[in-house]
Amino acid sequence: MNYDLIIIGGAPAGVAAAVYAARKRLNTLVIAEEIGGQSAVSDTIYNWIGTPEISGPDLAKNLRGHLEYYAKDGNTLTLSLGQRATAVTKTDSGFEVKTDKETYVTKSVLVATGSRHRHLEVPGAAEFEHKGILYCATCDGPLFGGQPVAVIGGGNAALEAVLQLSEYASHVTLLHRNDEFRADPITVEKAKTLTNATILTNVTLTEITGTEFVDGLRYKNNDSETIETLAVSAIFVEIGQLPNTDLVQDVVILDQYKKIIVDPTNQRSSVLGIWAAGDCTNGLYHQNNIAAGDAVKAIEDLYIWLKKEN
């Protein structure tokens, strides 16, 4: 079957795109390994618009339910879940999308594959993943009101996390492995003025401790070689993201971080017929609500293009 559109991804961007594509009666296929994205493992999400608080599993359940509502018999939306898209190829008539199971043909593609966090690689990191090791100060910061927390990193995301967490936590400690920050100087200086924050530079995280959940960490002072212990209830990791863009790296133009470069007015990539939305793009900000909005924007533009070109 030749689809009008193939959407790759099952997080908020992919689901929002699918709902809007279904309402426009586009013959659409959604390819996703799972529904929900990174937020599916969050205990509680407080900033999903329209819902004061919701668990990650419940958000994923709701997203799947919305997809299935539009994928009923006779509708134009088809779901291909449990498949991993591996490559997108340009053809004379459109595109081929290859998965680990089969190959599909389509006139257009929306890439909403998201990204994955860079993970800590120290003792205790694997054991306490999502048990105190977290990746979203906006989403999870309110859970740690009145408690000490740590942030790992030295870029804008790390310093902005310190600023956000200072509104909730009793104390925030930033650990950065270098002397110089990648973050904007004005953001660094603002963080340094906080009365409940400590900025540690030239230190190396060596271990994460805890029982059922994180209760502390150890770090090395790179100058003195001494090992210090810090009691914290959570560790927010801000050491970068790895976009899931390998499947299009030979088709569209990526930036230096391997993110898909898009036109922010319509989410078009460098290749006519391919749109992208969410964390896999070079958009300045990455949040569930932003990803969903960008996906809707892409579908509006994509729909007009399909009607004009096909």
Backbone bond lengths (Angstrom), bond angles and torsions (degrees), N, CA, C in turn:
res aa  C-N    CA-C-N  psi(-1)  N-CA   C-N-CA  omega(-1)  CA-C   N-CA-C  phi
1 M - - - 1.456 - - 1.527 109.99 -
2 N 1.328 115.39 139.49 1.462 120.67 176.71 1.527 108.45 -98.49
3 Y 1.329 115.90 108.97 1.463 120.78 -178.05 1.526 111.11 -81.42
4 D 1.323 115.29 154.53 1.462 119.69 170.06 1.527 109.80 -70.03
5 L 1.339 114.80 -38.18 1.453 120.58 -173.06 1.517 110.49 -150.03
6 I 1.324 115.41 138.18 1.460 121.14 168.28 1.522 107.77 -117.30
7 I 1.327 114.99 125.86 1.464 121.93 176.51 1.520 107.46 -102.87
8 I 1.328 116.33 126.54 1.463 120.82 -179.89 1.522 108.39 -108.43
9 G 1.333 116.28 110.69 1.451 120.81 179.39 1.511 112.21 130.48
10 G 1.350 116.37 144.79 1.459 120.64 -176.54 1.514 114.53 -124.87
11 A 1.325 117.17 20.24 1.462 121.28 174.91 1.524 109.06 -87.81
12 P 1.329 119.72 -173.64 1.465 119.97 -176.82 1.525 114.79 -52.02
13 A 1.333 118.79 -37.31 1.464 120.02 179.19 1.519 111.02 -64.09
14 G 1.313 117.10 -49.09 1.456 120.63 -178.58 1.510 112.68 -63.82
15 V 1.339 116.84 -40.11 1.460 120.35 -178.81 1.528 110.54 -69.94
16 A 1.334 116.82 -43.74 1.468 119.35 178.17 1.521 110.68 -59.39
17 A 1.320 116.46 -42.54 1.465 120.61 178.52 1.522 110.82 -61.86
18 A 1.320 116.25 -42.47 1.470 120.50 -178.02 1.522 111.40 -64.65
19 V 1.322 117.43 -41.72 1.462 121.00 179.48 1.521 110.51 -61.92
20 Y 1.331 116.42 -45.77 1.459 119.44 -179.15 1.528 111.54 -69.54
21 A 1.314 117.33 -36.17 1.464 120.14 177.46 1.525 110.70 -65.57
22 A 1.342 116.25 -39.60 1.460 120.03 179.00 1.521 110.85 -64.79
23 R 1.322 116.69 -40.21 1.464 120.37 -179.19 1.531 111.21 -68.37
24 K 1.324 116.33 -22.84 1.466 119.90 176.83 1.531 111.59 -92.89
25 R 1.344 114.95 4.82 1.466 121.52 177.07 1.523 112.65 61.44
26 L 1.309 116.43 33.45 1.457 120.06 173.09 1.526 108.56 -80.94
27 N 1.306 116.41 137.56 1.461 120.97 177.55 1.526 107.48 -73.73
28 T 1.322 115.77 99.99 1.459 121.59 -165.88 1.517 112.29 -121.81
29 L 1.325 115.75 140.77 1.462 122.94 173.70 1.526 108.32 -117.71
30 V 1.329 116.39 131.36 1.461 121.81 174.44 1.523 108.45 -105.85
31 I 1.327 116.03 123.57 1.459 122.07 176.62 1.524 107.85 -111.00
32 A 1.329 117.08 121.74 1.458 120.39 -179.69 1.522 109.69 -155.32
33 E 1.329 115.10 139.97 1.461 119.30 175.20 1.522 110.69 -68.56
34 E 1.349 115.52 -40.12 1.455 121.36 179.67 1.515 108.79 -154.04
35 I 1.305 116.37 167.83 1.459 121.69 -179.18 1.535 109.70 -108.01
36 G 1.325 115.89 135.53 1.459 119.73 174.67 1.504 115.31 124.59
37 G 1.331 117.38 -33.75 1.454 120.25 179.74 1.517 112.87 71.58
38 Q 1.331 116.00 -159.39 1.460 120.87 -176.19 1.518 112.77 -61.69
39 S 1.314 117.41 -31.00 1.466 120.70 -176.95 1.517 112.85 -70.18
40 A 1.311 117.77 -13.69 1.464 120.46 -176.89 1.524 112.25 -62.47
41 V 1.333 117.49 -20.21 1.461 119.95 -178.66 1.526 112.32 -100.97
42 S 1.327 117.87 1.90 1.467 120.54 -179.93 1.527 110.40 -75.14
43 D 1.343 115.92 140.86 1.464 119.51 178.09 1.524 110.61 -65.20
44 T 1.327 116.06 -50.24 1.456 120.59 -178.12 1.516 109.77 -144.21
45 I 1.326 116.47 134.59 1.464 123.18 177.89 1.522 107.13 -114.59
46 Y 1.333 116.39 125.88 1.454 120.66 -174.79 1.524 113.57 -106.30
47 N 1.326 117.25 -8.36 1.469 118.09 -172.42 1.526 113.35 -117.89
48 W 1.326 117.76 20.76 1.462 120.52 173.27 1.524 106.57 -81.41
49 I 1.322 116.67 111.59 1.456 121.28 -168.86 1.530 111.99 -58.41
50 G 1.342 114.22 132.76 1.458 120.57 -179.57 1.510 113.24 94.83
51 T 1.354 116.54 -9.16 1.453 120.87 -179.52 1.525 108.47 -133.73
52 P 1.341 119.32 107.83 1.456 121.01 -176.30 1.526 113.45 -54.30
53 E 1.321 116.50 -40.12 1.457 119.42 174.03 1.522 109.37 -156.06
54 I 1.332 114.61 144.78 1.460 121.05 -178.87 1.514 108.37 -155.37
55 S 1.307 117.21 143.07 1.463 120.19 177.79 1.522 109.74 -77.14
56 G 1.314 115.54 156.72 1.454 119.66 177.75 1.521 112.91 -57.94
57 P 1.340 118.43 -47.92 1.468 119.49 177.47 1.527 113.37 -59.47
58 D 1.341 116.58 -37.62 1.471 118.87 178.88 1.527 111.16 -69.50
59 L 1.336 116.63 -37.21 1.465 119.15 176.03 1.515 110.12 -61.20
60 A 1.331 116.62 -45.90 1.463 120.45 179.00 1.528 111.03 -61.09
61 K 1.336 116.55 -39.60 1.467 121.06 178.43 1.524 110.84 -63.01
62 N 1.332 116.20 -42.91 1.466 120.24 179.76 1.522 111.50 -66.03
63 L 1.321 116.17 -41.78 1.463 119.84 178.62 1.527 110.55 -61.61
64 R 1.314 115.72 -43.81 1.472 119.21 179.10 1.526 111.10 -64.09
65 G 1.327 115.77 -40.37 1.461 119.23 178.78 1.516 112.20 -62.59
66 H 1.339 116.49 -37.65 1.464 119.96 178.72 1.523 110.59 -66.73
67 L 1.325 116.12 -39.20 1.471 119.67 175.72 1.522 110.87 -62.25
68 E 1.302 116.32 -48.56 1.464 120.34 -175.46 1.527 111.69 -66.36
69 Y 1.326 116.64 -28.99 1.461 120.36 176.63 1.523 110.66 -59.57
70 Y 1.335 116.27 -39.22 1.462 120.34 -178.52 1.529 112.76 -92.10
71 A 1.327 116.59 -2.85 1.462 119.55 179.66 1.527 111.75 -104.52
72 K 1.335 115.93 20.69 1.457 120.05 178.63 1.527 110.18 -66.31
73 D 1.319 115.02 163.35 1.468 120.66 179.68 1.523 110.82 -53.41
74 G 1.321 115.58 133.31 1.455 120.71 177.32 1.507 113.74 92.59
75 N 1.324 117.54 -12.78 1.455 119.86 178.03 1.526 111.14 -86.26
76 T 1.311 115.63 170.46 1.463 120.49 -173.63 1.521 113.70 -93.07
77 L 1.339 116.89 -0.49 1.462 120.48 -178.58 1.520 110.63 -98.53
78 T 1.328 115.92 127.07 1.457 122.24 178.07 1.521 109.16 -118.08
79 L 1.317 115.86 136.71 1.462 120.90 -179.72 1.521 110.23 -107.61
80 S 1.315 115.64 131.60 1.456 121.73 174.99 1.527 106.80 -124.54
81 L 1.332 115.53 82.08 1.451 121.03 -174.32 1.526 110.75 -94.85
82 G 1.320 115.32 155.70 1.452 120.07 -177.38 1.513 113.10 81.87
83 Q 1.324 116.65 9.53 1.463 121.11 177.06 1.520 109.82 -112.83
84 R 1.313 116.14 146.25 1.458 121.96 178.27 1.517 109.17 -109.86
85 A 1.330 116.26 119.08 1.464 120.01 176.04 1.525 108.77 -70.73
86 T 1.319 116.73 133.31 1.466 120.77 -175.21 1.520 113.59 -115.37
87 A 1.338 117.80 -22.95 1.466 118.92 -178.49 1.519 110.66 -161.92
88 V 1.330 115.08 143.18 1.463 122.49 171.93 1.514 107.24 -116.81
89 T 1.338 116.35 129.92 1.458 121.36 -176.90 1.521 109.89 -126.16
90 K 1.324 116.23 135.80 1.470 121.31 176.54 1.511 109.19 -79.50
91 T 1.342 116.22 135.20 1.460 121.85 177.07 1.522 109.28 -123.76
92 D 1.315 117.02 176.19 1.465 120.79 179.60 1.525 112.12 -64.63
93 S 1.330 116.14 -31.52 1.466 119.89 -175.99 1.520 113.81 -105.45
94 G 1.315 117.43 -1.24 1.468 119.82 -178.35 1.512 111.00 158.78
95 F 1.349 115.21 -117.49 1.460 119.60 -175.76 1.523 110.55 -145.59
96 E 1.321 115.30 152.74 1.450 122.34 168.61 1.526 108.07 -113.05
97 V 1.329 115.75 134.99 1.460 120.97 176.38 1.527 107.19 -116.33
98 K 1.311 115.12 116.77 1.463 121.01 -178.84 1.516 109.69 -97.75
99 T 1.328 116.60 136.42 1.461 121.40 175.24 1.522 109.02 -117.93
100 D 1.311 115.72 -178.12 1.463 119.25 177.93 1.523 111.90 -74.61
101 K 1.351 116.24 0.58 1.465 119.47 -179.77 1.523 113.86 -122.59
102 E 1.352 117.18 -39.58 1.457 119.73 -179.59 1.526 110.76 -159.71
103 T 1.348 115.25 -176.60 1.461 121.28 -178.24 1.519 109.40 -121.77
104 Y 1.359 115.89 138.06 1.452 121.85 -178.09 1.532 109.50 -120.83
105 V 1.334 115.36 155.11 1.461 122.23 -179.27 1.525 109.15 -115.90
106 T 1.336 116.44 139.01 1.459 119.69 -176.70 1.525 111.55 -152.20
107 K 1.333 115.44 158.00 1.468 120.49 176.17 1.529 111.47 -82.73
108 S 1.354 117.21 -27.78 1.462 120.59 -177.42 1.525 109.73 -148.43
109 V 1.323 115.12 163.09 1.465 121.36 -177.09 1.530 109.18 -137.00
110 L 1.318 116.24 137.57 1.455 121.27 168.05 1.521 107.33 -116.68
111 V 1.329 116.53 117.24 1.458 121.59 179.66 1.523 108.32 -92.81
112 A 1.320 115.97 117.45 1.464 121.94 179.25 1.526 108.31 -134.58
113 T 1.326 114.70 51.44 1.463 121.19 -171.95 1.514 113.97 -85.44
114 G 1.336 117.32 -5.72 1.456 120.13 175.40 1.516 113.48 68.63
115 S 1.307 114.49 -156.40 1.463 121.49 -179.76 1.509 108.56 -146.81
116 R 1.289 114.99 171.70 1.458 120.70 176.15 1.524 108.34 -126.43
117 H 1.309 115.99 147.98 1.454 120.70 -177.88 1.522 110.90 -74.00
118 R 1.313 115.55 144.15 1.456 119.23 164.52 1.525 106.59 -69.07
119 H 1.320 116.42 132.16 1.459 120.13 -176.26 1.518 111.79 -103.04
120 L 1.306 114.84 154.10 1.452 120.88 174.49 1.526 109.27 -70.19
121 E 1.301 115.79 145.94 1.464 120.71 179.07 1.521 109.43 -125.76
122 V 1.320 114.92 68.57 1.465 122.10 177.66 1.519 107.86 -136.88
123 P 1.323 118.35 160.75 1.469 119.93 176.44 1.527 111.34 -54.61
124 G 1.317 115.51 133.55 1.453 121.81 -179.68 1.511 114.31 94.96
125 A 1.327 117.48 -16.75 1.468 119.74 -176.10 1.521 111.94 -64.67
126 A 1.310 116.88 -46.09 1.466 119.81 -178.20 1.524 111.28 -68.03
127 E 1.333 116.31 -38.83 1.461 119.96 -176.71 1.526 112.73 -66.06
128 F 1.329 117.27 -32.29 1.465 120.15 -173.82 1.530 113.42 -109.04
129 E 1.327 116.17 18.88 1.462 120.19 174.25 1.530 108.94 -59.50
130 H 1.343 115.94 122.50 1.462 123.35 -177.54 1.529 112.85 62.61
131 K 1.312 116.53 16.13 1.467 122.41 172.21 1.527 108.26 -122.31
132 G 1.316 113.56 43.64 1.456 120.12 -176.92 1.511 112.39 120.59
133 I 1.326 117.02 -21.10 1.467 121.11 170.83 1.521 106.54 -93.95
134 L 1.343 116.27 116.23 1.454 122.13 -170.32 1.522 110.31 -131.64
135 Y 1.350 114.91 168.63 1.456 119.05 -172.31 1.527 113.67 -133.02
136 C 1.315 118.00 5.52 1.462 119.64 -177.65 1.512 110.58 -141.38
137 A 1.338 116.04 101.40 1.461 120.04 179.28 1.516 111.13 -64.35
138 T 1.328 117.10 -36.66 1.456 121.13 179.41 1.521 111.14 -63.31
139 C 1.337 116.03 -43.19 1.465 120.36 -175.98 1.528 112.12 -76.54
140 D 1.329 116.45 -45.18 1.464 120.64 -168.51 1.519 114.90 -107.77
141 G 1.325 118.06 -10.16 1.451 120.48 -179.34 1.516 114.66 -54.30
142 P 1.349 118.64 -44.66 1.471 119.50 -178.50 1.526 114.20 -59.75
143 L 1.322 117.79 -19.49 1.463 120.51 179.42 1.518 112.26 -68.90
144 F 1.334 116.59 -17.27 1.463 119.90 -172.32 1.530 111.85 -115.94
145 G 1.326 114.95 35.72 1.454 119.98 176.36 1.522 111.36 -59.51
146 G 1.337 116.95 130.11 1.457 121.47 178.46 1.506 114.93 74.78
147 Q 1.328 118.30 11.23 1.462 121.55 -178.57 1.526 110.22 -119.93
148 P 1.336 118.01 154.36 1.469 120.83 177.79 1.520 110.98 -80.69
149 V 1.316 116.25 137.21 1.465 121.20 179.28 1.524 109.19 -135.13
150 A 1.328 115.27 165.82 1.462 121.38 177.55 1.518 109.33 -126.01
151 V 1.326 115.48 154.12 1.457 122.49 173.82 1.529 107.15 -126.02
152 I 1.331 115.83 135.42 1.459 121.09 178.52 1.521 108.45 -110.70
153 G 1.337 117.70 124.50 1.460 120.88 177.82 1.512 111.90 143.10
154 G 1.337 115.55 173.78 1.452 119.63 -177.92 1.521 114.27 -143.19
155 G 1.324 116.67 10.52 1.458 120.52 178.93 1.518 111.36 -97.01
156 N 1.328 115.51 -173.68 1.469 119.94 -179.88 1.519 111.96 -58.85
157 A 1.333 116.62 -40.06 1.464 119.41 -178.41 1.522 110.92 -61.27
158 A 1.334 117.20 -39.78 1.463 120.89 -179.13 1.522 111.08 -67.54
159 L 1.337 116.55 -45.89 1.471 119.45 -178.99 1.524 111.41 -68.39
160 E 1.329 116.81 -35.80 1.461 119.68 177.00 1.531 110.35 -67.96
161 A 1.338 116.64 -33.30 1.463 119.84 175.79 1.521 110.52 -64.04
162 V 1.335 116.78 -40.24 1.462 120.24 177.13 1.525 110.25 -59.05
163 L 1.326 116.43 -45.67 1.465 120.48 -179.73 1.527 111.27 -61.92
164 Q 1.329 116.72 -42.83 1.462 119.67 179.80 1.519 111.78 -67.25
165 L 1.328 116.01 -45.75 1.458 120.31 -176.01 1.522 112.43 -67.93
166 S 1.317 116.98 -26.69 1.463 120.12 179.32 1.524 111.85 -63.19
167 E 1.333 116.54 -19.41 1.457 120.55 178.24 1.525 112.17 -74.91
168 Y 1.342 116.50 -18.85 1.459 120.47 -175.77 1.526 112.59 -117.99
169 A 1.318 116.57 -46.92 1.459 121.77 -171.18 1.527 111.96 -73.34
170 S 1.334 115.18 154.70 1.466 119.54 174.57 1.522 109.85 -69.42
171 H 1.332 116.03 -34.88 1.463 120.46 177.21 1.532 108.95 -157.14
172 V 1.307 115.44 143.39 1.464 121.87 178.62 1.525 108.33 -121.52
173 T 1.326 115.82 128.53 1.463 120.86 176.75 1.518 109.01 -116.36
174 L 1.314 116.37 122.64 1.463 121.71 175.99 1.523 108.91 -96.32
175 L 1.333 116.40 130.48 1.459 121.95 175.76 1.527 108.52 -114.08
176 H 1.329 115.44 121.54 1.459 121.39 -178.62 1.525 108.69 -128.02
177 R 1.309 117.00 133.14 1.466 120.61 -172.15 1.521 114.16 -77.10
178 N 1.334 117.44 -15.04 1.462 121.44 -178.11 1.527 111.63 -112.15
179 D 1.319 116.00 171.41 1.461 121.05 175.68 1.524 111.43 -81.68
180 E 1.340 116.02 -34.81 1.456 121.51 -177.46 1.524 110.60 -100.82
181 F 1.335 115.76 148.22 1.458 121.17 179.30 1.521 111.19 -98.42
182 R 1.322 115.43 148.49 1.460 120.81 171.45 1.527 110.59 -83.99
183 A 1.308 116.06 -17.34 1.470 121.68 -178.10 1.522 111.06 -69.24
184 D 1.330 115.00 160.05 1.460 120.32 176.18 1.531 109.38 -61.83
185 P 1.332 117.27 136.01 1.473 120.80 -179.09 1.523 113.38 -53.46
186 I 1.326 117.29 -38.55 1.462 119.27 -178.05 1.527 111.21 -64.65
187 T 1.348 116.65 -34.10 1.462 120.42 178.35 1.518 110.47 -71.72
188 V 1.334 116.32 -39.73 1.464 120.75 177.52 1.526 110.53 -61.53
189 E 1.319 116.10 -46.75 1.460 120.00 -178.16 1.524 111.60 -63.89
190 K 1.317 116.66 -37.45 1.463 119.79 178.60 1.517 110.57 -64.71
191 A 1.339 116.56 -40.89 1.466 120.47 178.97 1.525 110.83 -64.88
192 K 1.315 116.60 -35.79 1.462 120.54 -178.94 1.524 112.68 -69.19
193 T 1.329 117.15 -19.50 1.466 119.97 179.93 1.522 112.64 -83.99
194 L 1.317 117.42 -10.25 1.462 120.43 -178.13 1.522 110.37 -66.59
195 T 1.309 116.60 135.66 1.466 120.57 -178.97 1.533 112.10 -79.84
196 N 1.326 117.06 -17.69 1.462 119.81 -179.39 1.529 111.65 -114.57
197 A 1.332 116.29 33.94 1.459 120.59 178.70 1.525 110.18 -138.13
198 T 1.327 115.45 144.44 1.458 122.48 176.13 1.519 108.36 -124.20
199 I 1.320 117.26 130.75 1.454 122.53 179.64 1.527 108.77 -105.85
200 L 1.305 117.39 113.70 1.461 122.40 178.21 1.522 109.17 -106.82
201 T 1.313 117.09 125.11 1.467 121.53 177.87 1.518 110.17 -115.95
202 N 1.328 114.42 161.05 1.462 121.84 179.93 1.529 111.37 56.77
203 V 1.319 114.84 43.59 1.463 121.10 176.75 1.529 108.53 -127.02
204 T 1.322 115.04 153.74 1.463 120.59 -178.41 1.515 109.82 -124.73
205 L 1.320 117.19 123.03 1.458 121.94 174.94 1.526 108.84 -63.70
206 T 1.323 117.33 130.24 1.466 120.33 -177.55 1.526 113.68 -116.90
207 E 1.340 117.70 -24.24 1.465 119.05 -176.74 1.526 110.27 -164.29
208 I 1.328 115.55 149.04 1.464 122.25 173.96 1.520 107.34 -116.60
209 T 1.320 116.73 132.90 1.453 120.87 -175.66 1.522 111.02 -117.00
210 G 1.331 114.89 162.75 1.450 120.50 178.47 1.510 111.17 160.83
211 T 1.338 115.92 -179.52 1.460 121.56 174.03 1.521 107.33 -114.66
212 E 1.345 116.63 -89.81 1.465 118.57 173.46 1.523 110.72 -81.73
213 F 1.341 116.21 -32.70 1.455 122.58 179.59 1.520 109.44 -132.41
214 V 1.307 115.19 165.68 1.460 120.78 178.37 1.527 110.61 -58.14
215 D 1.337 115.69 135.67 1.466 119.21 172.53 1.528 112.32 -129.10
216 G 1.334 117.01 -1.82 1.452 118.47 178.27 1.515 112.43 175.18
217 L 1.321 114.65 -177.87 1.465 121.39 178.09 1.519 109.35 -150.69
218 R 1.325 114.51 164.17 1.455 121.61 173.49 1.524 108.33 -123.61
219 Y 1.305 115.31 143.68 1.454 119.88 178.25 1.522 110.19 -141.61
220 K 1.339 114.62 155.72 1.465 121.17 179.87 1.512 110.07 -104.80
221 N 1.322 116.01 131.77 1.451 121.06 170.91 1.525 106.88 -77.91
222 N 1.330 117.21 114.65 1.459 120.51 -173.18 1.523 113.37 -67.42
223 D 1.319 117.13 -20.08 1.467 120.35 178.58 1.518 111.68 -81.46
224 S 1.331 115.95 -48.18 1.461 120.26 -175.41 1.523 113.77 -94.33
225 E 1.342 116.25 -12.54 1.465 122.77 -177.08 1.528 112.40 66.95
226 T 1.305 118.21 11.78 1.464 120.76 178.63 1.521 110.71 -82.15
227 I 1.312 116.19 152.76 1.462 122.86 177.81 1.521 109.06 -103.91
228 E 1.327 116.13 127.44 1.454 122.02 -179.92 1.527 109.93 -114.51
229 T 1.315 116.28 155.35 1.465 123.03 178.88 1.517 109.39 -116.66
230 L 1.308 116.00 139.48 1.464 121.36 -179.61 1.521 109.14 -134.41
231 A 1.323 117.38 126.74 1.469 121.64 177.65 1.523 109.57 -86.61
232 V 1.314 117.24 123.52 1.467 122.87 177.97 1.520 109.39 -143.47
233 S 1.327 115.42 155.88 1.468 120.86 177.55 1.519 112.34 -94.87
234 A 1.345 116.31 -17.06 1.468 120.35 -178.99 1.520 109.15 -156.54
235 I 1.317 114.45 153.69 1.465 121.79 177.61 1.524 106.98 -127.17
236 F 1.322 116.30 117.42 1.459 121.32 179.05 1.537 108.64 -97.36
237 V 1.315 115.20 120.66 1.461 121.63 -173.73 1.519 109.62 -97.26
238 E 1.332 115.82 119.98 1.463 121.41 179.97 1.532 108.77 -132.14
239 I 1.326 114.94 64.74 1.465 119.85 -178.23 1.526 111.74 -113.04
240 G 1.323 115.13 19.49 1.454 119.06 173.68 1.519 114.04 111.82
241 Q 1.322 114.16 165.54 1.458 122.85 179.32 1.519 109.68 -121.26
242 L 1.325 114.85 151.55 1.462 121.20 174.85 1.520 107.79 -115.98
243 P 1.339 118.59 105.36 1.470 120.15 -178.58 1.528 111.72 -65.93
244 N 1.319 115.26 144.84 1.465 121.01 179.16 1.529 109.40 -89.22
245 T 1.316 115.66 76.24 1.467 120.18 -173.21 1.526 113.80 -123.66
246 D 1.322 117.54 10.91 1.471 119.22 -178.54 1.520 111.81 -58.38
247 L 1.329 117.18 -31.78 1.464 120.18 -175.71 1.534 113.03 -69.17
248 V 1.343 118.06 -16.51 1.468 120.19 179.82 1.529 112.53 -121.75
249 Q 1.322 117.77 9.77 1.454 120.35 -173.51 1.530 112.93 -64.18
250 D 1.326 117.10 -22.45 1.463 120.20 179.13 1.529 112.73 -97.54
251 V 1.324 116.86 4.90 1.464 121.10 -175.26 1.517 111.76 -115.19
252 V 1.334 116.98 -52.25 1.469 121.05 -176.16 1.526 109.59 -108.10
253 I 1.328 115.42 167.04 1.461 120.96 178.63 1.526 109.34 -83.52
254 L 1.327 116.01 129.47 1.454 122.93 176.56 1.526 109.68 -108.60
255 D 1.333 116.18 156.84 1.458 118.48 175.66 1.526 109.76 -86.09
256 Q 1.311 117.12 -172.54 1.461 121.23 -175.95 1.522 112.80 -65.06
257 Y 1.337 116.86 -17.99 1.457 121.00 179.24 1.530 112.15 -99.99
258 K 1.322 116.45 10.42 1.468 124.12 179.97 1.520 112.51 69.17
259 K 1.338 116.94 25.33 1.457 121.28 173.81 1.520 109.57 -92.91
260 I 1.326 116.65 146.75 1.458 121.46 -179.30 1.525 109.43 -71.67
261 I 1.313 116.47 124.82 1.455 120.74 178.31 1.525 108.34 -79.11
262 V 1.338 116.23 123.26 1.463 120.84 -178.76 1.524 110.30 -125.59
263 D 1.313 114.10 157.39 1.464 120.95 170.99 1.528 106.57 -80.07
264 P 1.332 118.78 117.02 1.470 119.72 -175.30 1.522 114.64 -65.40
265 T 1.339 117.62 -14.15 1.462 118.95 179.56 1.526 112.14 -78.80
266 N 1.335 117.17 -23.25 1.468 119.20 -176.22 1.524 114.22 -145.79
267 Q 1.322 117.97 -1.72 1.471 124.01 178.06 1.528 113.76 69.80
268 R 1.336 117.74 19.25 1.471 119.47 176.72 1.520 110.54 -74.08
269 S 1.319 115.58 142.47 1.458 121.07 173.89 1.525 108.80 -86.38
270 S 1.315 116.33 -170.89 1.461 120.96 179.02 1.524 112.84 -74.08
271 V 1.315 116.89 -10.68 1.474 121.68 -178.60 1.520 109.11 -112.59
272 L 1.315 116.60 123.84 1.453 121.17 178.91 1.527 109.40 -61.16
273 G 1.338 115.41 126.22 1.455 119.98 -178.92 1.518 113.27 106.39
274 I 1.337 117.29 -9.66 1.461 121.28 177.05 1.525 109.30 -118.83
275 W 1.315 115.80 122.48 1.462 123.28 174.23 1.520 108.39 -112.67
276 A 1.308 117.36 161.56 1.467 120.93 177.52 1.521 109.41 -146.45
277 A 1.327 115.98 149.67 1.466 121.13 -179.36 1.514 110.07 -149.14
278 G 1.330 115.50 151.67 1.457 120.24 175.81 1.513 114.01 91.13
279 D 1.321 115.10 -157.15 1.465 121.53 -171.40 1.523 114.61 -68.65
280 C 1.318 118.35 -12.51 1.469 120.15 178.43 1.523 111.59 -81.41
281 T 1.326 117.57 -4.06 1.470 121.15 -177.88 1.522 110.93 -103.03
282 N 1.327 114.95 172.70 1.466 120.61 178.53 1.524 111.90 -88.81
283 G 1.313 117.55 21.64 1.458 120.89 174.86 1.521 110.48 -56.98
284 L 1.324 116.55 148.29 1.457 120.91 -173.38 1.521 112.16 -69.01
285 Y 1.325 117.55 -37.66 1.459 121.06 -176.40 1.519 110.59 -120.92
286 H 1.327 116.15 144.20 1.454 120.94 -178.02 1.523 110.21 -128.80
287 Q 1.327 115.17 109.51 1.460 123.80 176.28 1.524 107.14 -145.89
288 N 1.338 116.34 159.91 1.464 119.89 179.63 1.522 112.12 -56.07
289 N 1.330 116.59 -46.71 1.463 119.82 -177.24 1.523 111.92 -65.96
290 I 1.331 116.07 -37.75 1.465 120.04 178.27 1.521 110.03 -66.63
291 A 1.321 116.52 -42.83 1.466 120.62 179.79 1.523 111.32 -60.86
292 A 1.335 116.22 -43.78 1.461 120.30 178.88 1.519 110.97 -63.09
293 G 1.338 116.14 -43.04 1.466 119.72 179.34 1.514 112.39 -63.95
294 D 1.316 116.50 -42.66 1.467 120.07 178.26 1.529 111.18 -62.94
295 A 1.321 116.39 -36.32 1.466 119.95 179.11 1.523 111.46 -66.63
296 V 1.331 116.26 -40.92 1.464 119.97 177.19 1.530 109.61 -63.00
297 K 1.328 116.21 -43.52 1.463 120.61 177.17 1.538 110.28 -57.34
298 A 1.321 116.17 -43.06 1.466 120.48 -179.94 1.528 111.38 -62.32
299 I 1.327 116.88 -43.25 1.467 120.36 -178.79 1.518 111.07 -65.02
300 E 1.318 117.62 -39.36 1.464 120.05 178.07 1.529 110.33 -59.87
301 D 1.308 116.48 -43.96 1.466 120.45 -179.83 1.521 111.23 -71.94
302 L 1.310 115.18 -41.71 1.469 120.74 -179.68 1.522 111.19 -61.66
303 Y 1.319 116.77 -41.52 1.464 121.13 -179.76 1.529 111.28 -60.70
304 I 1.324 116.07 -45.78 1.476 119.78 178.54 1.518 110.65 -62.05
305 W 1.336 116.13 -42.08 1.470 120.38 179.66 1.525 111.25 -62.53
306 L 1.329 116.49 -44.62 1.466 119.55 179.98 1.520 111.51 -61.19
307 K 1.317 116.80 -42.36 1.456 120.43 -177.58 1.534 111.66 -68.76
308 K 1.314 116.14 -31.44 1.464 119.33 179.56 1.525 112.84 -81.22
309 E 1.340 115.91 -38.23 1.466 121.17 -172.26 1.523 113.36 -91.46
310 N 1.306 117.71 -20.83 1.467 119.33 -172.75 1.530 109.66 -124.73
